[in-house]
Amino acid sequence: KQWYQRRVAITAGELACVYSALILHDDEVPITAEGLTNLCKNAGVAVEPIWPSLFAKCLAGQDIGALLACIGSAPAAGAAAPAAAGEAAAPAAEEKKEESEEEESDDDMGFSLFD
């Protein structure tokens, strides 16, 4: 299977801990095992006792806001190019310069998007 076809099995208890941690963070309350357990219990979700303590230990001292801001900001797959590709990069840079000069000629049409 391809990487995008794999499925990760997550239990309702684990998911409840994730949501509970987000709720506690949103309310600016420290994320503790007791807080996670209480939220899960009040939501009526049965959670194995290991999960709240595991999540609390994992998130202790972490900047949750920064973690949330980084979602989906991974570098592109081709960002780490091998050193041999550096030789091919020079002609590509020249092509980009030629394209940008052609694009600049479009400015002579007498109007712009911001007029």
Secondary structure, 3 states (H helix, E strand, C coil): CCHHHCCCCCCHHHHHHHHHHHHHHHCCCCCCHHHHHHHHHHHCCCCCCHHHHHHHHHHCCCCHHHHHHCCCCCCCCCCCCCCCHHHHHHHHHHHHHHHHHHHHHHHHHCCCCCC
